[in-house]
Amino acid sequence: MGDGAALADRIAERRAGVGDPGALVGELRRALVLVPYDRGGLWTAEFGGIRWVCGFTDEAALARFAEERAVVEGTAGAASRSWDYAVFRGARLLDEVIPAMGVPAGVAVNAADPDGSMLFPPVAGIVPDAVAVDADVDVPSGGQGL
């Protein structure tokens, strides 16, 4: 597989209360995800102390996001402009891009789709343990940790 449609289908299953969470993460890892550029870098947003990389399953989902941003920002024409984006395999986003950000980060898929969005937070089983916010931290014997 690897197409965005399969990921969108797994997201719909989980939002309906069915499907396997592990299969959903696996589908993200296989999927090709579109990530728009913003001011020379990947488009991200901060919410709840987490930096979210905004990814989309296809160009139509990206266009819906652009339209929503134009409404929120009051910038008519922004939605119709050409959006540059990178295409990442989900595994690369989770295993390379997220750790390189240096802050707690996850992936927000199809953020403008109220019934089709999904957050993949920086927790063990989704991102590498070294950057997971819920991973056990080794504390030297007698130490208090940070």
Secondary structure, DSSP 8 states (H G I E B T S, - for coil): ---HHHHHHHHHHHHTT-S-HHHHHHHHHHSEEEEEEETTEE-EEEETTEEEEEEBSSHHHHHHHHHHHHHHHT-TTTTTS---EEEEEHHHIIIIIHHHTSS-EEEEESTT-TTT-EEE-S-BTTB-GGG-TTS-----TT----
